[in-house]
């Protein structure tokens, strides 16, 4: 193995480590946003991620940069989870229900992110389009699989379901008398077809 091959492998390992570290940082930021809102102090995010505050600012110079990165990261995680759940769940309906649960986690965080980004309508609109482009097809695939298996009604569109779940999640966490996840569970149960 020549010197350039070793340098190339070292560079590839560094890039992989950097991507893994960034994912860990974005996971920590997402968890912090979910627990305390998007105004959570950067030092709290750094503590969750096990890094210094400077590391966060080196990757994300502004809070808006961090918010956008967390949003995109969570969309990707939700999109990637769909096919994995479909392949590993006992039934397509179980995969759909588990994916909707992940989607609810995303939406609870997303509402705070959306409020924080409202000052930049163009950024928010671009992210919303990205969200729809990535997640509607995943939900459609899960719904189609469950409908083909005879587990859910075949007349529900992915966008319609996602919009309904989204509406149920508005304000989640602000009123202790309202449990969005329970109502989403009832909605998903209502999709079932019983013989």
KOLPAGU-68812 format. One record per residue: x, y, z of N, C-alpha, C in turn; residue number from 1; residue in one letter. Coordinates in steps of 0.001 Angstrom, whole numbers, plus 500000, padded with zeros to 6 digits. Layout:
BEGIN
[node [X,Y,Z],[X,Y,Z],[X,Y,Z],NUM,a]
...
This chain:
BEGIN
[node [500852,498829,500000],[500000,500000,500000],[500896,501231,500000],1,x]
[node [500670,502126,499045],[501481,503325,498923],[501069,504404,499906],2,x]
[node [501891,505434,499987],[501638,506556,500894],[500309,507239,500577],3,x]
[node [500006,507415,499277],[498752,508091,498907],[497537,507251,499293],4,x]
[node [497641,505919,499238],[496535,505054,499661],[496276,505205,501155],5,x]
[node [497353,505241,501940],[497202,505416,503390],[496593,506777,503717],6,x]
[node [497045,507811,503014],[496493,509146,503226],[495022,509183,502852],7,x]
[node [494664,508515,501762],[493270,508472,501326],[492395,507760,502359],8,x]
[node [492873,506641,502900],[492114,505917,503927],[491978,506754,505191],9,x]
[node [493042,507431,505587],[492988,508286,506776],[491995,509419,506565],10,x]
[node [491991,509996,505379],[491061,511073,505059],[489618,510568,505083],11,x]
[node [489385,509382,504537],[488045,508787,504544],[487580,508531,505973],12,x]
[node [488486,508007,506821],[488138,507780,508234],[487808,509088,508935],13,x]
[node [488578,510140,508660],[488326,511445,509274],[486958,511972,508867],14,x]
[node [486645,511860,507559],[485341,512339,507098],[484223,511538,507749],15,x]
[node [484384,510240,507861],[483366,509407,508509],[483222,509801,509972],16,x]
[node [484344,510030,510658],[484287,510469,512053],[483594,511825,512170],17,x]
[node [483907,512732,511277],[483294,514062,511304],[481785,513959,511078],18,x]
[node [481360,513109,510134],[479919,512927,509894],[479240,512320,511116],19,x]
[node [479890,511333,511726],[479333,510698,512922],[479229,511715,514065],20,x]
[node [480264,512537,514250],[480240,513554,515297],[479148,514580,515037],21,x]
[node [478985,514965,513770],[477939,515933,513444],[476558,515330,513700],22,x]
[node [476371,514051,513333],[475086,513391,513606],[474809,513352,515102],23,x]
[node [475825,513039,515900],[475654,513003,517357],[475280,514377,517886],24,x]
[node [475929,515401,517360],[475630,516763,517780],[474195,517141,517398],25,x]
[node [473775,516775,516186],[472408,517090,515745],[471374,516301,516535],26,x]
[node [471687,515045,516884],[470777,514267,517736],[470632,514937,519100],27,x]
[node [471752,515378,519658],[471725,516050,520965],[470934,517350,520880],28,x]
[node [471139,518114,519817],[470402,519372,519657],[468909,519098,519505],29,x]
[node [468558,518085,518721],[467150,517732,518561],[466512,517332,519880],30,x]
[node [467227,516539,520683],[466714,516127,521993],[466561,517335,522913],31,x]
[node [467530,518242,522856],[467453,519447,523685],[466288,520329,523244],32,x]
[node [466081,520465,521928],[464959,521244,521427],[463636,520631,521861],33,x]
[node [463556,519312,521813],[462331,518613,522211],[462052,518809,523693],34,x]
[node [463099,518738,524511],[462935,518852,525965],[462698,520281,526424],35,x]
[node [463385,521255,525800],[463346,522609,526347],[463037,523693,525320],36,x]
[node [462751,523319,524088],[462454,524320,523063],[463706,524769,522339],37,x]
[node [463489,525488,521229],[464618,525876,520382],[465468,526984,520981],38,x]
[node [465004,527581,522066],[465789,528627,522719],[466704,528063,523798],39,x]
[node [466804,526751,523884],[467669,526119,524880],[469091,526682,524728],40,x]
[node [469773,526954,525826],[471139,527476,525725],[472067,526506,524988],41,x]
[node [472958,527066,524190],[473905,526261,523421],[474763,525417,524361],42,x]
[node [475081,525927,525539],[475894,525155,526492],[475176,523866,526910],43,x]
[node [473823,523892,526976],[473066,522674,527301],[473154,521652,526170],44,x]
[node [473108,522141,524936],[473241,521250,523777],[474643,520646,523771],45,x]
[node [475647,521483,524019],[477031,521010,524045],[477214,519943,525117],46,x]
[node [476620,520161,526296],[476739,519181,527381],[476093,517855,526978],47,x]
[node [474922,517912,526342],[474250,516688,525878],[475107,515948,524856],48,x]
[node [475775,516724,523992],[476572,516129,522922],[477963,515716,523391],49,x]
[node [478355,516186,524576],[479680,515865,525088],[480790,516601,524348],50,x]
[node [480473,517816,523882],[481457,518635,523178],[481482,520020,523803],51,x]
[node [482453,520808,523403],[482524,522187,523855],[481604,523071,523039],52,x]
[node [481241,524205,523598],[480376,525165,522903],[481027,525607,521596],53,x]
[node [482343,525757,521604],[483065,526170,520400],[482879,525197,519244],54,x]
[node [482771,523913,519570],[482562,522906,518525],[481227,523145,517825],55,x]
[node [480214,523468,518592],[478900,523732,517991],[478989,524951,517080],56,x]
[node [479600,526022,517575],[479704,527235,516759],[480602,527048,515544],57,x]
[node [481557,526158,515626],[482421,525877,514479],[481602,525213,513362],58,x]
[node [480702,524312,513751],[479846,523643,512762],[478659,524512,512337],59,x]
[node [478096,525250,513294],[476868,526014,513064],[477045,527414,513653],60,x]
[node [477509,528364,512840],[477833,529699,513349],[476659,530445,513993],61,x]
[node [475428,530151,513551],[474264,530828,514137],[473249,529788,514618],62,x]
[node [472363,530222,515490],[471296,529338,515963],[470429,528903,514784],63,x]
[node [470171,529804,513850],[469364,529454,512676],[470034,528337,511875],64,x]
[node [471360,528381,511739],[472086,527310,511042],[471866,525973,511745],65,x]
[node [471926,526001,513070],[471729,524780,513851],[470289,524284,513711],66,x]
[node [469336,525183,513773],[467921,524804,513660],[467649,524158,512303],67,x]
[node [468149,524761,511235],[467950,524214,509887],[468607,522838,509781],68,x]
[node [469815,522701,510322],[470524,521414,510256],[469779,520338,511034],69,x]
[node [469257,520684,512214],[468485,519715,513008],[467228,519305,512246],70,x]
[node [466552,520266,511668],[465339,519991,510900],[465631,519000,509772],71,x]
[node [466657,519298,508969],[466997,518424,507845],[467439,517044,508337],72,x]
[node [468213,517012,509399],[468684,515752,509976],[467498,514894,510433],73,x]
[node [466524,515529,511070],[465369,514777,511553],[464480,514305,510416],74,x]
[node [464355,515108,509380],[463600,514668,508199],[464260,513426,507606],75,x]
[node [465585,513469,507466],[466305,512325,506900],[466163,511078,507775],76,x]
[node [466269,511253,509087],[466125,510108,509998],[464730,509496,509870],77,x]
[node [463722,510343,509767],[462343,509864,509639],[462157,509164,508286],78,x]
[node [462710,509735,507243],[462602,509130,505906],[463297,507775,505863],79,x]
[node [464475,507682,506445],[465231,506428,506430],[464590,505358,507309],80,x]
[node [463854,505772,508318],[463234,504807,509232],[462107,504018,508557],81,x]
[node [461401,504629,507612],[460253,503967,506992],[460577,502617,506383],82,x]
[node [461507,502551,505430],[461843,501260,504823],[462408,500256,505835],83,x]
[node [463170,500752,506790],[463733,499858,507819],[462617,499250,508653],84,x]
[node [461661,500071,509063],[460540,499558,509856],[459703,498570,509048],85,x]
[node [459506,498866,507787],[458718,497966,506936],[459400,496604,506808],86,x]
[node [460715,496613,506753],[461471,495362,506612],[461583,494585,507915],87,x]
[node [461489,495255,509059],[461753,494589,510339],[460532,494409,511230],88,x]
[node [459415,495013,510891],[458221,494898,511732],[457448,493632,511393],89,x]
[node [456654,493181,512346],[455856,491969,512139],[454823,492132,511029],90,x]
[node [454250,493334,510939],[453229,493595,509916],[453442,494994,509350],91,x]
[node [452910,495262,508164],[452984,496622,507628],[452272,497641,508529],92,x]
[node [451156,497232,509141],[450449,498144,510045],[451340,498498,511240],93,x]
[node [452040,497533,511788],[452945,497803,512911],[454050,498765,512475],94,x]
[node [454561,498591,511264],[455580,499500,510743],[455011,500910,510611],95,x]
[node [453796,501012,510072],[453147,502309,509922],[452957,502983,511278],96,x]
[node [452442,502235,512251],[452200,502802,513582],[453507,503268,514233],97,x]
[node [454561,502485,514094],[455853,502871,514670],[456427,504089,513945],98,x]
[node [456255,504142,512631],[456749,505294,511878],[455982,506560,512261],99,x]
[node [454680,506444,512412],[453874,507605,512824],[454337,508094,514196],100,x]
[node [454703,507172,515083],[455219,507564,516395],[456506,508385,516244],101,x]
[node [457402,507963,515356],[458618,508741,515075],[458262,510088,514445],102,x]
[node [457276,510077,513578],[456819,511301,512927],[456282,512291,513957],103,x]
[node [455575,511785,514952],[455075,512651,516028],[456245,513290,516773],104,x]
[node [457266,512503,517091],[458457,513075,517744],[459024,514211,516898],105,x]
[node [459134,513964,515598],[459641,514986,514697],[458739,516216,514705],106,x]
[node [457430,516010,514622],[456505,517142,514550],[456533,517988,515806],107,x]
[node [456644,517354,516954],[456688,518121,518201],[457898,519050,518184],108,x]
[node [459025,518549,517706],[460217,519388,517574],[460022,520394,516447],109,x]
[node [459451,519955,515322],[459289,520800,514137],[458483,522048,514425],110,x]
[node [457448,521943,515248],[456628,523129,515504],[457455,524226,516155],111,x]
[node [458322,523862,517065],[459214,524855,517660],[460202,525395,516645],112,x]
[node [460692,524518,515779],[461626,524953,514752],[460929,525896,513775],113,x]
[node [459709,525564,513416],[458965,526395,512473],[458740,527795,513047],114,x]
[node [458387,527858,514316],[458184,529166,514945],[459479,529966,514928],115,x]
[node [460594,529302,515184],[461884,529991,515208],[462288,530466,513816],116,x]
[node [461833,529780,512780],[462229,530137,511412],[461225,531053,510710],117,x]
[node [460108,531362,511349],[459074,532167,510688],[459600,533523,510229],118,x]
[node [460628,534032,510891],[461168,535323,510479],[461807,535244,509093],119,x]
[node [462157,534058,508645],[462738,533871,507316],[461812,532955,506520],120,x]
[node [460777,533544,505943],[459754,532774,505239],[460323,531921,504113],121,x]
[node [461312,532434,503385],[461882,531677,502262],[462555,530411,502763],122,x]
[node [463308,530512,503856],[463964,529334,504431],[462920,528339,504899],123,x]
[node [461891,528821,505590],[460853,527937,506092],[460123,527243,504950],124,x]
[node [459781,527984,503904],[459070,527386,502765],[459920,526319,502077],125,x]
[node [461212,526580,501920],[462107,525596,501297],[462202,524342,502158],126,x]
[node [462288,524515,503476],[462361,523354,504368],[461055,522574,504366],127,x]
[node [459930,523282,504298],[458637,522592,504279],[458500,521769,502992],128,x]
[node [458934,522326,501868],[458893,521582,500603],[459791,520350,500689],129,x]
[node [460962,520502,501279],[461896,519383,501475],[461243,518303,502340],130,x]
[node [460598,518728,503413],[459886,517841,504333],[458836,517027,503569],131,x]
[node [458023,517689,502762],[456985,516984,502004],[457596,516037,500966],132,x]
[node [458599,516515,500243],[459230,515692,499204],[459846,514417,499770],133,x]
[node [460402,514493,500968],[461073,513332,501567],[460100,512417,502312],134,x]
[node [459095,512973,503006],[458296,512151,503911],[456972,511645,503340],135,x]
[node [456349,512384,502453],[455072,511907,501900],[455267,510567,501176],136,x]
[node [456300,510395,500344],[456474,509084,499693],[456728,507944,500683],137,x]
[node [457410,508220,501783],[457662,507185,502797],[456348,506763,503437],138,x]
[node [455550,507746,503826],[454249,507440,504422],[453367,506697,503419],139,x]
[node [453403,507110,502155],[452600,506447,501117],[452998,504986,500974],140,x]
[node [454286,504717,500999],[454763,503330,500876],[454270,502485,502058],141,x]
[node [454324,503049,503262],[453855,502322,504444],[452341,502094,504381],142,x]
[node [451602,503125,504000],[450146,502991,503869],[449785,501964,502797],143,x]
[node [450461,502023,501657],[450179,501077,500572],[450445,499638,501013],144,x]
[node [451536,499429,501726],[451865,498074,502195],[450804,497577,503166],145,x]
[node [450372,498448,504070],[449353,498050,505045],[448002,497821,504360],146,x]
[node [447674,498640,503365],[446414,498456,502621],[446454,497173,501796],147,x]
[node [447580,496907,501157],[447732,495686,500362],[447596,494450,501250],148,x]
[node [448074,494537,502477],[447961,493423,503425],[446558,493333,504024],149,x]
[node [445684,494277,503670],[444313,494268,504185],[444206,494753,505618],150,x]
[node [445232,495456,506102],[445246,495889,507505],[444643,497268,507724],151,x]
[node [444670,498128,506700],[444113,499474,506846],[443220,499792,505663],152,x]
[node [442413,500812,505865],[441545,501282,504789],[442399,501726,503608],153,x]
[node [441966,501430,502398],[442769,501812,501230],[442511,503240,500744],154,x]
[node [441581,503941,501369],[441167,505248,500850],[441775,506436,501590],155,x]
[node [442888,506230,502270],[443545,507320,502990],[444846,507666,502272],156,x]
[node [444981,508924,501914],[446191,509390,501234],[447255,509756,502270],157,x]
[node [448513,509582,501902],[449630,509866,502812],[449622,511320,503264],158,x]
[node [449454,512236,502337],[449461,513652,502703],[448338,513954,503693],159,x]
[node [447172,513391,503426],[446005,513596,504284],[446290,513076,505702],160,x]
[node [446859,511890,505808],[447181,511319,507112],[448229,512167,507825],161,x]
[node [449275,512541,507103],[450334,513335,507729],[449812,514695,508182],162,x]
[node [448947,515294,507393],[448364,516584,507777],[447492,516428,509020],163,x]
[node [446714,515349,509083],[445889,515104,510261],[446730,514902,511514],164,x]
[node [447786,514103,511394],[448692,513887,512525],[449334,515215,512928],165,x]
[node [449754,515985,511933],[450356,517291,512217],[449416,518210,512963],166,x]
[node [448167,518232,512545],[447191,519089,513229],[446967,518645,514664],167,x]
[node [446984,517354,514900],[446825,516863,516271],[448026,517219,517155],168,x]
[node [449171,517433,516535],[450392,517722,517294],[450588,519204,517592],169,x]
[node [449808,520067,516967],[449957,521500,517224],[449688,521771,518695],170,x]
[node [450615,522455,519324],[450464,522814,520728],[450828,521714,521706],171,x]
[node [451288,520578,521201],[451668,519482,522101],[452750,519968,523056],172,x]
[node [452589,519638,524305],[453562,520022,525310],[453243,521343,525995],173,x]
[node [452332,522121,525444],[451988,523403,526063],[450843,523296,527053],174,x]
[node [450036,522274,526897],[448876,522093,527766],[448936,520695,528358],175,x]
[node [449164,520582,529669],[449293,519249,530274],[448012,518415,530187],176,x]
[node [446881,519038,529883],[445625,518295,529756],[445459,517681,528373],177,x]
[node [446368,518015,527443],[446258,517525,526075],[447417,516602,525755],178,x]
[node [447101,515366,525380],[448128,514382,525031],[447979,514036,523554],179,x]
[node [448750,514723,522722],[448661,514547,521270],[448938,513106,520862],180,x]
[node [449925,512490,521490],[450298,511127,521093],[449130,510154,521289],181,x]
[node [448340,510340,522332],[447188,509472,522561],[446159,509640,521446],182,x]
[node [445899,510887,521039],[444929,511120,519971],[445452,510623,518622],183,x]
[node [446746,510762,518383],[447324,510217,517155],[447171,508702,517156],184,x]
[node [447378,508075,518313],[447180,506628,518433],[445753,506223,518083],185,x]
[node [444784,507017,518525],[443384,506739,518190],[443146,506892,516687],186,x]
[node [443763,507916,516081],[443632,508106,514641],[444200,506904,513890],187,x]
[node [445376,506456,514265],[446010,505324,513584],[445189,504047,513791],188,x]
[node [444679,503860,514993],[443803,502697,515262],[442554,502763,514377],189,x]
[node [442079,503972,514109],[440887,504147,513271],[441116,503796,511805],190,x]
[node [442346,503660,511404],[442647,503249,510025],[442460,501754,509809],191,x]
[node [442463,500998,510914],[442425,499523,510827],[441194,499029,510109],192,x]
[node [441379,497972,509371],[440265,497224,508765],[440147,495931,509545],193,x]
[node [438967,495671,510025],[438746,494440,510773],[437893,493494,509946],194,x]
[node [438251,492212,509923],[437493,491247,509122],[436078,491061,509636],195,x]
